[in-house]
Amino acid sequence: MFTDLIGRTVLLLSLATALVAVSVAVDLPRAGATAAVEHGAAGHGAGAALHAPVTSEAEFIAGMIPHHQEAVDTAREVAERGERPEVRALARDIVAAQADEVAKLEAWLAAWYPEAPPADYAPMMRRLEGLTPPAVDVVFVFDMIMHHEMAIAMAREALALEPPPRAEVAALARDVIAEQGEEIALLRGWVDAWWPDGAAAHDAGH
């Protein structure tokens, strides 16, 4: 039991350190692929801790709109500027899927919660201006892992609400969990295959 307590304490301290590293990486000037690799390594598993808990259906809908829109905007740029065809293809898939979901969410918010204030959303993904195509790939892959983890955490919280969300909202939340979970597995596979030791960071600069 004492050993378990120590293990949990170490885990919490590690997570806190990772969150500080993520915050610093996001706020500092975009220094290229080296920062991308460091940021991505710190961010694995941390996405769920970077948002306020979802306490109502309205909060979920309002919060998911800017979250999805950030992914769409970033993915559009990656589809044009990324180097690897696999990364560009995923970016196009994200644009198609999440742009459709943004339209649904905006319609629901207008119909059901017209007085809801805009979500207080802090961008999670770094800007890509000035990066080479290889560096665009690195930044996008690492940042999107954490971005998807946050969406999944929000969706799980929405499904756990009491009273439960509307059937259509619950269906969208389940789609987010399933689809973005698959994409996280794909993204992590790319990290393992392409940048297992971060060496690419030295080859793909600004």
C-alpha positions in Angstrom: 0.0 0.0 0.0 2.8 2.4 0.9 4.6 1.4 -2.4 1.4 2.2 -4.3 1.2 5.6 -2.6 4.8 6.4 -3.6 4.1 5.3 -7.2 1.0 7.6 -7.4 3.0 10.5 -6.0 5.7 10.0 -8.5 3.2 9.8 -11.3 1.5 13.0 -10.2 4.8 14.8 -10.0 5.8 13.6 -13.5 2.5 14.8 -14.9 2.9 18.2 -13.3 6.4 18.5 -14.8 5.0 17.5 -18.2 2.3 20.2 -18.0 4.8 22.9 -17.2 6.9 21.8 -20.1 3.9 21.8 -22.4 2.9 25.3 -21.3 6.4 26.6 -21.9 6.7 25.0 -25.3 3.4 26.4 -26.5 4.1 30.0 -25.3 7.7 30.3 -26.5 8.6 31.3 -30.1 8.3 28.3 -32.5 11.9 27.1 -32.7 11.4 24.2 -35.2 11.3 20.5 -35.0 13.5 20.2 -31.9 10.9 22.0 -29.8 8.2 19.9 -31.5 9.8 16.7 -30.3 10.4 17.9 -26.8 6.9 19.3 -26.6 5.3 16.1 -27.9 7.2 13.9 -25.5 6.0 16.0 -22.6 2.5 16.2 -23.9 1.7 12.4 -24.2 -1.1 11.7 -21.8 -1.3 15.3 -20.6 -4.1 16.5 -22.9 -6.8 15.4 -20.5 -5.4 17.7 -17.8 -5.4 20.8 -20.0 -9.1 21.8 -19.8 -11.7 22.7 -17.3 -14.0 19.7 -16.5 -17.2 19.6 -18.6 -20.2 20.1 -16.2 -23.0 20.5 -18.7 -24.1 19.7 -22.2 -23.9 23.4 -23.1 -20.3 23.6 -21.9 -19.4 20.5 -24.0 -20.9 21.9 -27.1 -19.5 25.4 -26.7 -16.1 24.1 -25.8 -15.8 21.6 -28.6 -16.4 24.2 -31.3 -13.2 26.2 -30.9 -11.3 23.0 -30.1 -12.4 21.4 -33.4 -11.9 24.6 -35.3 -8.3 24.8 -34.2 -7.7 21.3 -35.5 -9.4 22.1 -38.8 -7.4 25.3 -39.3 -4.1 23.7 -38.5 -4.9 20.6 -40.6 -5.7 22.7 -43.6 -2.3 24.3 -43.5 -0.6 20.9 -43.0 -2.5 19.4 -46.0 -0.8 22.1 -48.1 2.6 22.4 -46.5 3.4 19.0 -44.9 6.1 16.7 -46.4 4.9 13.2 -45.9 1.8 12.1 -47.9 0.5 10.1 -45.0 0.5 13.2 -42.8 -1.2 15.3 -45.5 -3.8 12.6 -46.0 -4.6 12.5 -42.3 -4.8 16.3 -42.2 -7.4 16.2 -45.0 -9.4 13.6 -43.1 -9.4 15.8 -40.0 -10.6 18.8 -42.0 -13.5 16.8 -43.5 -14.6 15.1 -40.3 -14.2 18.0 -37.8 -15.5 20.7 -40.1 -18.7 18.7 -40.3 -18.9 18.3 -36.6 -18.2 22.1 -36.0 -21.3 22.8 -38.2 -23.4 20.4 -36.1 -22.2 21.9 -32.8 -22.8 25.4 -33.9 -26.3 24.6 -35.0 -27.0 22.8 -31.7 -25.6 25.7 -29.7 -27.8 28.3 -31.6 -30.9 26.1 -31.2 -30.6 24.9 -27.7 -28.4 27.4 -25.9 -28.6 30.8 -27.7 -27.6 32.7 -24.6 -24.5 30.6 -23.9 -21.3 32.7 -23.7 -18.4 31.7 -26.0 -16.1 29.1 -24.6 -12.9 30.4 -22.9 -10.5 28.4 -25.1 -6.7 28.6 -25.0 -5.1 27.4 -28.2 -3.2 24.1 -27.8 -1.4 23.8 -31.2 1.6 25.8 -32.2 1.7 28.0 -35.3 3.5 26.6 -38.4 4.7 29.8 -40.0 8.4 29.6 -41.0 8.7 25.9 -40.5 10.1 23.6 -43.3 7.8 20.8 -44.6 9.6 18.2 -42.4 9.2 20.3 -39.3 5.5 20.9 -40.1 5.0 17.2 -40.0 6.8 16.8 -36.6 4.9 19.7 -35.0 1.6 18.6 -36.3 2.0 14.9 -35.3 3.1 15.6 -31.7 0.7 18.4 -31.1 -2.3 16.5 -32.5 -1.8 13.6 -30.1 -2.3 15.9 -27.2 -5.1 17.8 -28.9 -7.0 14.6 -29.6 -6.4 13.4 -26.0 -8.2 16.5 -24.7 -11.1 16.0 -27.1 -11.5 12.4 -25.8 -11.4 13.6 -22.2 -14.1 16.2 -22.9 -16.3 13.6 -24.7 -16.0 11.1 -21.9 -17.0 13.8 -19.4 -20.0 14.7 -21.5 -21.1 11.1 -21.6 -20.9 10.9 -17.8 -23.1 13.9 -17.3 -26.2 13.7 -15.1 -28.7 14.3 -16.6 -27.2 12.6 -19.7 -26.8 14.6 -22.9 -29.2 14.4 -25.8 -28.9 11.3 -27.9 -27.3 13.2 -30.8 -24.8 14.9 -28.5 -23.9 11.5 -27.0 -23.5 10.0 -30.5 -21.1 12.7 -31.4 -19.1 12.2 -28.2 -18.8 8.5 -28.9 -17.7 9.3 -32.4 -15.0 11.6 -31.1 -13.7 8.9 -28.7 -13.6 6.2 -31.4 -12.3 8.2 -34.3 -9.7 10.3 -32.5 -8.6 7.3 -30.5 -7.8 5.5 -33.7 -5.9 8.6 -35.0 -3.9 8.8 -31.8 -2.8 5.2 -32.3 -1.8 6.1 -35.9 0.1 9.2 -34.8 2.0 7.4 -32.1 2.9 4.7 -34.6 4.4 7.4 -36.8 6.4 8.8 -33.9 7.8 5.3 -33.1 8.6 4.7 -36.8 9.9 8.1 -37.9 11.3 9.8 -34.8 12.0 7.1 -32.2 14.9 9.0 -30.7 14.2 12.6 -31.8 17.0 12.5 -34.4 14.7 14.1 -37.0 14.7 17.2 -34.9 18.2 18.0 -36.0 17.4 17.5 -39.6 14.2 19.5 -40.0 14.7 23.0 -38.7 13.0 26.3 -39.3 
